[in-house]
Amino acid sequence: QNVKAAGEKLHKTIEDLKEHAAEISSERVKISAQSDEVKSEIETLNKEIVAMRSSVQNTKEKSDQYETDLIEARKENVLLAKQNDVLESKIAAREEYLEKHK
């Protein structure tokens, strides 16, 4: 009877272990699926990061170009202001000359 009880206990332990192994296997399948999802999300995030970096680089290049254009526009503005001063000076001299020789 002792052997029978030990056999039944062993059989129960084996059944419990099989059940536990099945649960572990089921969990591994779930974890594997979650792992695949996480990998997919990481790949998506990496792609988004690359796109953002590209966008930032593109914006920086445009900003640099705008800055260059602005510097050129300021130089041209200074040149035009000097030319305007010269023309205003010539007009004033011409008006003064005409005023004297009326």
C-alpha positions as CSV (number, residue, x, y, z in Angstrom):
1,Q,0.0,0.0,0.0
2,N,2.9,2.3,0.7
3,V,4.2,1.7,-2.8
4,K,0.8,2.3,-4.2
5,A,0.5,5.6,-2.4
6,A,4.0,6.6,-3.5
7,G,3.1,5.6,-7.1
8,E,-0.1,7.7,-7.0
9,K,1.9,10.6,-5.5
10,L,4.5,10.3,-8.2
11,H,1.8,10.1,-10.9
12,K,0.1,13.2,-9.4
13,T,3.5,15.0,-9.3
14,I,4.2,14.1,-12.9
15,E,0.7,15.3,-14.0
16,D,1.3,18.6,-12.0
17,L,4.7,19.0,-13.8
18,K,3.1,18.3,-17.2
19,E,0.4,20.9,-16.4
20,H,3.1,23.4,-15.2
21,A,5.2,22.7,-18.4
22,A,2.1,23.4,-20.5
23,E,1.5,26.7,-18.7
24,I,5.2,27.6,-19.2
25,S,4.9,26.7,-22.9
26,S,1.8,28.9,-23.2
27,E,3.5,31.8,-21.4
28,R,6.6,31.4,-23.7
29,V,4.3,31.7,-26.8
30,K,2.7,34.8,-25.3
31,I,6.1,36.3,-24.4
32,S,7.4,35.5,-27.9
33,A,4.4,37.3,-29.5
34,Q,4.9,40.3,-27.2
35,S,8.6,40.3,-28.0
36,D,7.8,40.4,-31.7
37,E,5.5,43.3,-31.1
38,V,8.1,45.1,-29.1
39,K,10.7,44.5,-31.9
40,S,8.2,45.8,-34.4
41,E,7.6,48.9,-32.3
42,I,11.3,49.5,-31.9
43,E,11.8,49.2,-35.7
44,T,9.0,51.7,-36.2
45,L,10.5,54.1,-33.7
46,N,13.9,53.8,-35.3
47,K,12.4,54.6,-38.7
48,E,10.6,57.6,-37.1
49,I,13.9,58.8,-35.5
50,V,15.7,58.5,-38.8
51,A,12.9,60.5,-40.5
52,M,13.0,63.1,-37.7
53,R,16.8,63.5,-38.0
54,S,16.4,63.9,-41.7
55,S,13.7,66.5,-41.2
56,V,15.9,68.3,-38.7
57,Q,18.9,68.2,-41.1
58,N,16.7,69.5,-43.9
59,T,15.3,72.3,-41.7
60,K,18.9,73.2,-40.6
61,E,20.0,73.4,-44.2
62,K,17.1,75.6,-45.1
63,S,17.8,77.7,-42.1
64,D,21.5,78.0,-43.1
65,Q,20.4,79.0,-46.6
66,Y,17.9,81.6,-45.2
67,E,20.7,83.0,-43.0
68,T,23.0,83.2,-46.1
69,D,20.3,84.9,-48.1
70,L,19.6,87.3,-45.2
71,I,23.3,88.3,-45.0
72,E,23.4,88.9,-48.7
73,A,20.2,91.0,-48.5
74,R,21.7,93.0,-45.7
75,K,24.9,93.6,-47.7
76,E,22.8,94.7,-50.7
77,N,20.7,96.9,-48.4
78,V,23.9,98.7,-47.2
79,L,25.1,99.1,-50.8
80,L,21.7,100.5,-51.9
81,A,21.6,102.9,-48.9
82,K,25.1,104.2,-49.9
83,Q,24.0,104.6,-53.5
84,N,20.8,106.4,-52.2
85,D,22.9,108.7,-50.1
86,V,25.1,109.5,-53.1
87,L,22.0,110.2,-55.3
88,E,20.4,112.3,-52.6
89,S,23.7,114.3,-52.3
90,K,23.8,114.8,-56.0
91,I,20.1,115.9,-56.0
92,A,20.7,118.3,-53.2
93,A,23.8,119.7,-55.0
94,R,21.8,120.1,-58.2
95,E,19.0,121.8,-56.4
96,E,21.4,124.2,-54.7
97,Y,23.1,124.9,-58.1
98,L,19.7,125.6,-59.7
99,E,18.7,127.8,-56.7
100,K,21.9,129.9,-57.1
101,H,21.5,130.2,-60.9
102,K,17.9,131.3,-61.2
